[in-house]
Amino acid sequence: MTLKKLTLSLGLILNTSLIVADEVEIPQSFLAIEAMSVTAQRLQASTLLSAHTVHTIDQAELEQKQPRNLPEALNQLPGVMIQKTANGQGSPFIRGFTGYRTLALIDGVRYNNSVYRDGPNEYFSLIDVSSLSSIELLSGPSSALYGSDAIGGALNLQTQSTNFISENSGIFFTHGSQSLRYSTAENSFISRTELDLGQGQQWGLHAGYSRKNFGDVEAADIGTLDHTGYDEYGLDLRLDVILSSQWDLTLVHQNLNQDDVWRTHSTIYSESFSGSDIGSDLRRLKDQERQLNYLKLTGYDLNEYIDEATLTLSHQRWQEQGDRIKDSGKRILDYFDSNMVGIDLQLESHFKDIAFTYGFDYYLDKVDSGRTDYLADGSIDQVRIQGPVGDDSEFAIFGSYVQAQFELSPKLSVNLSTRFSYVDADIGRYEDPITNSAASYQDDWTNLSSAVRASYQYSESTSMWAGISQSFRAPNIADLSRYGKSRSTETEVAATGLSPETFLTYETGFKFKRDALQIAGTYYYTQIDDFIASTPTGNIVGGLIEVSKQNSADGYIHGVELELNYQVNSNISSHIDFTWLEGRLTRDSYINSFTEVTEPFSRIMPMTAHISLEWQSDNKDKWIGTDLTLAAKADKLSEGDKADTQRIPPGGTPSYQLVNIYSGWQANTNLMLTLQLNNIFDEAYRSHGSGSNEPGRNLVLGMKASF
């Protein structure tokens, strides 16, 4: 985007604000923000008084913006960068961390499993955003509540239900909707069908089916990006039943499939961007299938000691199949099959003026994997000992926790939390990198993580908060037994003898809300010890650098997040946020493992700002808005980043300025129409570390018909 275009965009936003800012009438929805609760903290709390940085995306915003998948729904949150290795993959970086250093929960059920791998991965894209009623991001560490992986942030995803409580008591009801979304530059068509039925205030069943067809992306300057299209479909069911005046029952089923998701950057079909390299593979794709089933029993006011109790039994299955043909014509077919069962018990009690949340959870993941190598003529070369991770493996994680929330004075509230974790990894079969024969391995670890947070309400409009939090991540099956190609120039082998990573985070922030204005700011500093990083073994295999995981790095990440919301009048609202962070690791050199280097944290988010302005009609049935994203050049590169030449151009990922316009019309209670024009200046760009460019100028049409 030229400077002239950028100036015009900013001028449009600022001038519109000045014109309409004469009389301010604050809508009730804006005033109600203090009532918002923070469920990812395992307790209900006012957002204004919470000693955390919290962002919530509700269902209304999801329907208006119509993100095509879950990662894109998070794209404009402060402190978040969405990296895409491929069009069908998306990995949120939260405060500099991604992959298995961020935690996802679906209705409180742990989503991360033992095959979650380091760095960007596609697993967030396997959750259908259309099945969600809200997304809550708890930025920063929460291992004292959730255990391993909760370092950069925790995502609590709430599934859709029928809202049968608001229906007339005992009366049978049925509702439904059909949503359609068409995108020109994505060459995509998405269909979402929903049906609700039940008896008012007794039970409700929600059913949803999503079908997504993505063609090849049309990128600015480059044109059609071959083999970026894929298919996806998902089914979700939720049954809620009131069993008695004290007990509720919830049953949930989710199933999602992705077919032929190409990792295009490593193939001959990739397109160079700003000097990035073209891959050599003839074919590289994955098929994915994920299932989740859980049963949740919730009791209220059970006795004088227990105010609420929640018992959840869950089962998740992930299946991944990979297909890769090298430039030599040799083919690799591999797979893994993960089956994870879990039990969670959470209790809430009050003792005098102290609110306690306590309980335990246990998850057991059983993993099978395999790999077959074929010669160029199609004959079998060899059947490997393992697939992408160790075969016949088990990974168990147990945790017990307690959290106490209380007031030291009418203005000062304190939150104390601690959690004991026990993790056990048992790998039945993996390929020993020294002998190339089958080996087995078992190890276990314990951890005690605690956190202290405090919030001080300086005035009715201002609160300040601070926190000190320990967090950790235990080595998982992917760390201990990963096998196969990793970055553009790497192939990974198993690594045993690893220890947990540990982190210590200091946070401080403020929140201000008065009339039409809201301002929030956060500073954080995370100390990193025993960081598990891919480290060269000194071997070259098939032209690739052989690496394995080691506790080979220490360092830090720190950053600032600022956010401002201003309600110009009853019709117009504005938003600005700003993110800056940097991190450094001291580690064994990627080039020479006998040399220690201090370098930038890999794929660190560049300085980024978002500016938006939205107008709504008096009765909220029409809206139009514009948003501007400003991302600086990402040129703080680690040695691994510099070697990842298929995804990161020489010298770093170029800066970009992105302008979108969105609008909608609620024609009546049964019909909503939306229209978006994204990337209106046809900017050629990709987010830092991504393997392909984003769509160019893109018209997105949406419709939701309810019945």
Secondary structure, 3 states (H helix, E strand, C coil): CCHHHHHHHHHHHHHHHHHCCCCCCCCHHHHHHHHCCCHHHCCCCCCCCCCCEEEEEEHHHHHHHCCCCHHHHCCCCCCEEEECCCCCCCEEEECCECHHHCEEEECCEECCCCCCCCCCCCHHHHCCHHHEEEEEEEECCCHHHHCCCCCCEEEEEEECCCCHHHCCCCCEEEEEEEEEEEECCCCEEEEEEEEEEEECCCEEEEEEEEEEEECCEEECCCEEECCCCEEEEEEEEEEEEECCCCEEEEEEEEEEEEEEEECHHHECCCCCCCCCCCCCECEEEEEEEEEEEEEEEEEECCCCCCCEEEEEEEEEEEEEEEEEECCCCCEEEEEEEEEEEEEEEEEEEEECCEEEEEEEEEEEEEEEEEEEEECCCCCEEEECCCCCCCEEEEEEEEEEEEEEEEECCCCEEEEEEEEEEEEEEEEEEEECCCCCCEEEEEEEEEEEEEEEEEEEECCCCEEEEEEEEEEEECCCHHHHHCCEECCCCEEECCCCCCCCEEEEEEEEEEEEEECCEEEEEEEEEEEEEEEEEEEEEEEEECCEEEEEEEEEEEEEEEEEEEEEEEECCCCEEEEEEEEEEEEEEEEECCCCCCCEEEEECCCCCCCEEEEEEEEECCCCCEEEEEEEEEECCECCCCHHHHHCCCCCCCCCECCEEEEEEEEEEEEECCEEEEEEEECCCCCCCCCCCCCCCCECCEEEEEEEEEC
